[in-house]
Amino acid sequence: MSTEKDYRAREIITNAVCGKGSKYSQTTFTIFPANRPTTIGGCWVMNHSYEAQLVGDAVEVSGNFDINVWYSYDGNSETAIAKDTVSYSESIPLRDLDPHCTRDGLRVTVKAVQQPNCLDANVVDNGSEILVRVEKELTVEIIGQTKVWVLTVEAPNFKDVEDDGEDDVYEDDEFED
């Protein structure tokens, strides 16, 4: 039977997730095609890259991606693709930030839960521009050293038990009812 004296607490230092955050966003980008578009045939986003750093109690994510818009022009008799590389910057506030986490040696991780995706593309300004609305969702984690308290117990005394490394197997008839 255990008593309160058998339990102790110990402070340890470990790497842990010290803060998290996420952000969904929609942003509209302007693309300037070489020709005056009549209609949009399709739009896609690719080559997404990003990096992140801790700034105060938020993570600043800077990234870019390519937007490609397939469109028709000259009365729908010709097609072309307008391409542009766009940049963005997102500030993602952290929640559950551990105040005991040391600021030295922090590691910031970022993941695109929803890669940038074209929601819609529209011809505007009498055909001289294409507005492309893009959605994305990013999550971030801060990993660093922190102190935690763990409950410890005295190790049981097993000196009467020999461990030969094999599990004991008993047949049903060895036990009495």
N, C-alpha and C positions, 0 to 999 in steps of 0.2 A: 504494500500500500504506500502511495506517495504522500508526502507531506509538503507543506509550503516550503520547508527548508531544502527540499530536493530541487526546486525550481529557482533558476537565476536568470537574470537578463544580462546580455552582453552587447556592447556597442560595436558594430562592424562597419567598415568602409567598403562599399561595393559600387560597381557601375550600374546605373539604373536609368530608366526614362524619367527625366526630371521635368519635362514639360511637353505638351502636345498642342497642336492647333490644326485647323483646316479652314479652307475658304473655297467657296464656289463663286465663279464670276462669269459674267458675260461682257464682252467688249466688242465694240464696232470699229472696224478698220476700213480705211478708204484705199481702194486700189485704182490706179490710173491706167486704163488700157491704152494700147497704141491706136486702136480704132474705136469708133463710136458703136457700142454694143446695141444690138436690137433685142436679143433675148439671152438669158443665162442658161447654159446647158448643164452646168454642174460646178461644184466647188468642193475642194478638199484641202485639208491641212496636213502637213507632214514635216519631218525633220525637226521635231521638238527637242530642244536642249535647254537646260536650266542649271543654276547653281544657287546656293542659299548661304546666308550668314546671319548670326544672331546680332540684333541691334536693339539694345535695351531689353524690353520684355516682349519683343516681337521678332519674327524671322522675316528678313527681306529676301524674296525670291526674284531673281532676274533671269529672264529667258527670252528665247526667240523661236520662231517657226516660220515655215514657208506657207504662203497661201497661194493656191492655184485656182484660177477661175476660167472655166471653158465657156466661151460665149460665141454667139453668131453676130455678124455685122453685114453691112451692105445689103440690107433687105433680106436677111437670113440666107444669103447665097454663099457666104464664106464663114469659116470658123477660125478662132485663134485662142490661145491661152495667155492670160495675163498672170504674171508671176511676181510675187513680192515677198521679201523676208521682213517680218515685223518683229518688234521687240516689245517686251512688257516688264513691268515691275509690280510685284504684289507684296504688301505688308500683311503678314499673317499673325494676329495676336495669339499669344500662348495662354492656355488655361492649365490649371493644376500645376503651376510652376512651383517646384520644390525650393523653398528658401534656404535649405541646407546644402543644396548642390553647389559645389565649388565652381567658380567661373573659369578657372584655369583648365585647359584641356578638354573643353566641351566639344562634342561632335554634333553637328547639325545634319539631319537627314531629311530629304524631301522626296515625296513620291507623287506622281500624277495619278490620282484615283480615276479621273476622267481626263484622258488626253484631249488637247484642243480639238474641237470638232466644229465644223461649219453648221450653224443653225439656219441661216438664210443669206442670200446674196441678191441685191437689188440694184438695178440701173437707176441712177439719179442724175440730177443737174443736166437734164437734156442729153443724157447719154455720154457725158464726159467722165463720169466716175461710177465706180461700183462700190456699194457699201456691203461689207461682209461682217455678219455678226457671228462671233466665235464664243463657245462656252468651254470652260475647263474647271477642274477641281483638283486642288493640291492639298496634301497633308504633310505636316512637318513634325519631327520629334527632336528633342534635345536630350542627348545622352551624356551623362557625366557622373563624377564620383559624388556620392552622398553618404551620410551616416544613417544607419538604421539600427534599431534595437531588436534583438531576437531573443526569444525565450529559450533557455537551455535547461537541460536536466542532467543530473549525474548519470553517468553510464552505468547500466545494471552490472552486477557482478556475475559473470558467467563462468567462474572458475570450476564449478562442478560439472559443467557441460563441455564435452569434447566435440569439436567441430572437425569432422573428417572431410568436409567439402561436399559431401553427398547428401541429398535430401532423403529423409527416412520415409519409407513406404510401408504402410501397414495394411494387412488384409482385414476385411470386415469381421472375420471370425476371431480376431485377436482381441476385440473389444467385448466386454460384457455389458449386458443391458442392466 
